[in-house]
Amino acid sequence: MYRFELRVDGMTCADCERAATRELVRVSGVEDVQVDVPAGLIWVDCRSVPPRDQVEAAVYDAGFDLTAMSELAR
């Protein structure tokens, strides 16, 4: 299992959380998504390392900008 932390700009409310979660769970391999709206953080648990372009596209499709993506210790 892999865990990634995404830093995003533009999240302000519960609708933002739902939109980010909805788009990210569509990325192949994503198992779980946790969102901290005030901090602008999203944690993504995956079976394998997701393609960065797919993650970026999912964040963009949800209406936000991805500013950083880092893998956390497993």
C-alpha positions in Angstrom: 0.0 0.0 0.0 1.2 3.5 -0.9 0.2 6.8 0.7 0.5 10.1 -1.0 0.0 13.6 0.3 -1.4 16.2 -2.1 -1.3 19.9 -1.5 -4.0 21.7 -3.4 -5.2 25.3 -3.9 -8.8 26.3 -4.1 -10.7 24.0 -1.6 -13.1 26.0 0.6 -16.0 23.8 1.6 -17.6 20.4 2.0 -18.6 20.4 -1.7 -14.9 20.8 -2.5 -14.1 17.7 -0.4 -16.8 15.7 -2.2 -15.6 16.8 -5.6 -11.9 16.0 -4.9 -12.9 12.6 -3.5 -15.2 11.8 -6.4 -12.5 12.5 -9.0 -9.6 10.9 -7.2 -11.3 7.5 -6.5 -11.6 7.2 -10.3 -7.8 7.0 -10.6 -6.7 3.4 -11.2 -5.3 1.9 -8.0 -6.7 4.5 -5.5 -8.3 2.8 -2.5 -9.1 5.6 -0.2 -9.1 9.4 -0.1 -9.1 11.7 3.0 -9.4 15.4 2.6 -8.5 18.3 5.0 -10.2 21.3 3.4 -8.8 24.1 5.7 -5.2 22.8 5.3 -5.6 22.2 1.6 -4.4 18.6 2.0 -5.5 15.3 0.5 -4.2 11.9 1.5 -4.5 9.2 -1.1 -4.0 5.5 -0.3 -3.2 3.3 -3.4 -2.5 -0.3 -4.3 0.3 0.9 -6.5 2.0 4.2 -7.5 -0.6 6.1 -9.5 0.5 7.9 -12.6 1.1 11.6 -11.7 -0.6 12.9 -14.8 -3.8 11.0 -13.8 -3.7 12.4 -10.3 -3.1 15.9 -11.6 -6.0 15.5 -14.1 -8.3 14.3 -11.3 -7.5 17.3 -9.1 -7.9 19.7 -12.0 -11.2 18.1 -13.0 -12.4 18.6 -9.4 -11.7 22.3 -9.9 -8.4 22.7 -8.0 -4.7 23.2 -8.6 -2.2 20.5 -7.4 0.8 22.3 -5.9 2.7 19.3 -4.5 2.5 15.5 -4.4 4.7 13.5 -2.1 4.9 9.9 -1.0 4.6 9.3 2.7 6.4 6.5 4.5 4.6 3.2 4.4 
